[in-house]
Amino acid sequence: MRCFVRKIKRSKWKPVSFYSNERGIDTLNADFLSTCLRTSLGCISLWEITNDDDIYNVAVELTIPGDRFDDLDFIILTENDLQGIGLLPHKKPEGHTPYRENHHELSGLNIKKINEISELIYTRINETGRCKRVTAPEAKASLEKQLNGGLKLPQELNILKKIG
């Protein structure tokens, strides 16, 4: 079964304090929509992974365009999870490393589908093995390992200045 990851901010998926006695996605602050499920032309990105180590490749891919290393949280969704809400990722290579071939998109998203994805993430986020954090030092070490292994990137990338 194929698995995919999506970068999220796990802190955005916690109930707002004044809803402390209630449970459910309706108790969340709506910020998760703009931080974790922001769409572009009705699409969101996912990355296919085949093992836990692939998450570090995704972290490197997402770190490269920036100018600093940050802790990154990922939600792991299976192909069955996505099919269960009527969505199937399609491949759309994008990025700076050979791992770009693992980039996929969910397209044709509307309010109903975003709500279904939100519910899916909300139900999976606390399941064992469904969330993975890559710390800034881990992302940095993974990028350094890839560069030492022969990965070539344009020198003008800001992140390269952070590893000296």
N, C-alpha and C positions, 0 to 999 in steps of 0.2 A: 504494500500500500504506500502510495506517495504521501510525503509530508511537506508542508510549507510553513514558512515563518513570516510573520509580519512584525515590524518594530512597533512597540507600543510604549506608553508611559504608564507603568503599572499603577502608580499613585493616582492616576485619573480614574481608576476603576474601583475606587473605594467610596462607600456611601458618604454623603454629606452629613456632618455631625447632627444637624437638627432632624435627620431621619433615622437616628440611631436605633430606634425600636422597630424599624421596618426593614424589609429585605427586598431585593429585586433591582432590576436595572433602572426602574423609575426613581430610585433614591440617589442616583449618581448626578453629579454636576454635569452639565452638557459639554464641558470642556473636552471630554474624550472624543467628541465628534470632530473637533478641529485639530486636535493633536494626534490622535491615533487613527482616525478614519477619514482624513481629509482626502477628497477626491480631486482628480483633474480630468476633465472631460468625461466624467462618470466612471472613472477607473481608479483602482488602487493597486499598489504593487505587492507582490508576494515573492518569496524566494524558495525554490525547491531545495530540500535538504535530503541527504541519504543517511546521515548519521549526525551525532551531536557535534562532532568537530566541524561540520559544515557551517554551523552557526557562527564560528569565528571568521570564516570566509565572508559571510554576509556582513558581519560587524566591520571587517576591513573595507569591504565594498562601500558601505554606508559612511564610513569615516573619511575616506579619501577625499571627497569633495570639500570637506570642512577645513577648519583651521585649528581644531583641538580634538583631543580624545575625551570622550564622555562614557559614562556607564550607559549601556543599552539594554533594554528589556525586550524580549521577543515572546510572542504567543505562538505556540506550535499547533497547527491545524492539519488534520488529515484530509485526504481527498474525499473520504466518506463524509466528513463533517461538512465540507463545502457542497458536495452533491446533495446532502440532506436539505440544504436550503436552495437548491436549484442553480448552483453556480459551479462552473468548471474553469479553472485557470487556463489561460493560453500563454504560450511562450512568447516573450518579447525581449530578446537579449538587449541588455542595457547596463552600462557601467564601465569600469576602468581596468578590470582584471579578467583573467580567464573565467572567473566565476560568473561573469555577466551572462553566460549561457543558461544559468539557472534562474534568471529573472523571469517572472510571469506577471500577468495582470488579470484582475477580475474586472470585466468591463460591462457596460450597459447598466450601471448601478443607478438606482433611484431611491427615494426615501424608504420604500418598503424593503428593498434589499439591504440598505444600510442598517435598518432596524433589525433585520434578521441576522446580519453579521455581528451587530452589537450584542444581541442576545446570545449568539454562539460564543463570542469571546467572553462575555460575562459568565456563562455557565462553565466554560473551560478554564478560566484563569486560575482558579484555585484547585484544579485537579492536579494530582502529582504528575510531574513530568511535562506539564503543558506550558510552563513558563521557564524561560532561561534568561539569566542576567549575564552579560559579558561586561566585565569591569573595564574601565579606561586602561589600566595597566595590561590587562589581557589583550585588549584590542591593539595596543601599541606593540606588545610582544609578537602578536600574530602578524602584524604588518612588517615588522623588522625581519621575522623569519621568512616571510614571502619575498622581501627584497633581497635577503641573503641567498635565497633559493633561485634568484634570477629574474624576479618580477621587475619589469621596467615601467616606470611611470614618468610623465613629463616633470621636469625639475621645478617648474613654476607652481606646482601644487603647494598650497600653504601647509598642508599636514606634513609634508616632507621636512619642512623647516623645524618642526616640533620634535623630530627624532634625530636631527643633526647628522 
